[in-house]
Amino acid sequence: MEEILKVEKLTKRYEDITVLENVSFSVKKGEVLVIVGPSGCGKSTLLRCINGLEDIQDGKVSIEGKTGMVFQSYELFPHMTVLQNLMLAPLKVQKRDKGEVMKEAEQLLERVGLSSKKNNYPRQLSGGQKQRVAIVRALIMHPEVLLFDEVTAALDPEMVREVLDVILDLATQHKTMLIVTHEMNFARAIADRVIFLEGGSIMEDTTPEEFFDAPRSERAKRFLSTFEYKKKE
Amino acid sequence: MDTRVLQEYLPIFAEAFLLTVKIGLAGVALAFVIGILGAFIRYFKLPLLSEAVKGYVELFRNTPLLVQLFFIYYGLPVMGIRISAEICGIVGLGLLGGSYMTESIRSGLEAVPVIQTESALSLGMTRSQTFLSVILPQAFSLSVPALVANVIFLLKETSVFSAISLMDLMFTAKDLIGLYYNTTESLFLLVVFYTVMLLPVSFVGSIAEKRSRFKMFGD
């Protein structure tokens, strides 16, 4: 299958701190790539470099088409209703027909179970609802690649599920996705491939089965062990 | 208090009131124009201009309006620039207000989190679309309380116009007291007219504050 995203020898520095070093990988159309790693390993920065929010010091990022991004803190526009949030970019950026955009927005809202909230303001929604709207807002632009930056990290546990279900649904529609997450069970369920990032470099790039059941590097083993709990004898 | 005196003074005060309102509003309007321009220059960090605006704000915020008016009214003619007392009042109020407005609008703009901009850019919006549709409306809501406070402050500051012989409310009151010693009546009317001028502003202002607050925060 064709490659839709290619990252070659990407290096990102903030002044003299190197955040990403020599990162290379590619993503095929329809593939779900999950990026895991300890805090501060450069996962979020990697996504930000891919969608152009950060300048890069070395290397190359090439994408066939546009990206869409969903943030940890939702970042809906607080002064607009749900529908206005969804329609802003399609109308302003893509200059699409208003009636057509509204129809698509309503269909997508229905798909994530939020039809009744279309005229509400973000402040009237729960965290999980906000995040589902944020996902729809990215989707409605029809991006070739979707980037998810720890989208459940700010949510209460009972709301994590509703957001992850939406992303699982997208996977069945063969959307190309890059997902940064700390939800290991979710990562395992959704990933076609897992990249383990530490200290700004890729330590493992493998299948979810191999990564979670038989990680090769010591660092990955140590990282995965932080998600296991055992009562001390 | 002598009601006959009040009746007699009423038209004189009414005329002064109109002049005060006229110059006050014109000065406030000028202050808004300067404030918006200044805040945009500072927010976008336009080279050189941004430094100039910073200097202007510090200069005008940290000197009394009276001194600024004296400078404009008595200082400029020395340099060969002659302007009427009315224009002088408007310009003085506009420049003082502009420095306050610049800071209020700028702080509103800067209070909108950077990630809101990033979120809009991620949707493919241009910098100017992002600024106009996403940042500016939020910044405005955040600035409203400060802007209302500035307008009330500026309208009250018109009372120093009397020092450059503008026949505003303050000038009229002082003049009448000096001429006829009807101190109580004059001061009474002075308070009434300032209140009549500022109550509506305060009222409209608090509605604007409530509305913008509701829009942004829902309470």
Interface residues (C-beta under 8 A of the other chain):
Chain A: N51 G52 L53 K66 T67 G68 M69 F71 S73 E75 F77 P78 H79 L88 A89 K92 V93 Q94 Y121 R123 Q124 R137 A138 M141
Chain B: I115 Q116 E118 S119 A120 L121 S122 L123 G124 M125 T126 Q129 S133 V134 P137 Q138 S141 K215 M216 F217 G218
